[in-house]
Amino acid sequence: MTDHPEQPPKSGKNAQTAAREARLARALRENLKRRKAQTRGRDAGGDAEEAGKKG
């Protein structure tokens, strides 16, 4: 239980804005998944990718 009840959406928020927010949220989730996969790949595969960039 919270002291603050859910507030209704702002009156200026229309379907277009809601669709944009949903699209941005989805893009952020996909970006996070990609970055986590890259980190796991670096941890598991060593620095082979970095070695290629330096040379």
C-alpha positions in Angstrom: 0.0 0.0 0.0 1.2 3.5 -0.8 0.2 6.8 0.5 -0.1 8.2 -3.0 -2.9 6.8 -5.2 -2.1 6.3 -8.9 -2.5 9.6 -10.7 -4.4 9.6 -14.0 -2.4 10.4 -17.1 -1.8 14.0 -17.9 -4.5 15.5 -20.1 -2.0 16.5 -22.8 -0.8 12.8 -23.2 -2.5 11.4 -26.2 -2.2 8.2 -28.1 0.7 9.4 -30.2 2.7 10.3 -27.1 1.9 7.0 -25.5 3.0 5.1 -28.6 6.3 7.1 -28.6 7.0 6.3 -25.0 6.3 2.6 -25.6 8.7 2.6 -28.6 11.4 4.4 -26.6 11.0 2.0 -23.7 11.3 -1.0 -26.0 14.4 0.5 -27.6 16.0 1.0 -24.2 15.3 -2.6 -23.2 16.8 -3.9 -26.5 19.9 -1.6 -26.1 20.4 -2.9 -22.5 20.1 -6.5 -23.7 22.7 -5.9 -26.5 25.1 -4.2 -24.1 24.8 -7.0 -21.6 25.5 -9.5 -24.4 28.5 -7.5 -25.5 29.9 -7.5 -21.9 29.3 -11.2 -21.5 31.1 -11.8 -24.9 34.1 -9.7 -23.8 34.3 -11.6 -20.4 34.0 -15.0 -22.1 36.1 -14.3 -25.2 38.9 -12.2 -23.8 40.0 -9.1 -25.5 40.1 -10.4 -29.1 37.8 -7.6 -30.3 39.9 -4.9 -28.6 43.2 -6.4 -30.0 41.8 -6.0 -33.5 40.9 -2.3 -32.9 44.4 -1.4 -31.6 46.4 -2.9 -34.4 
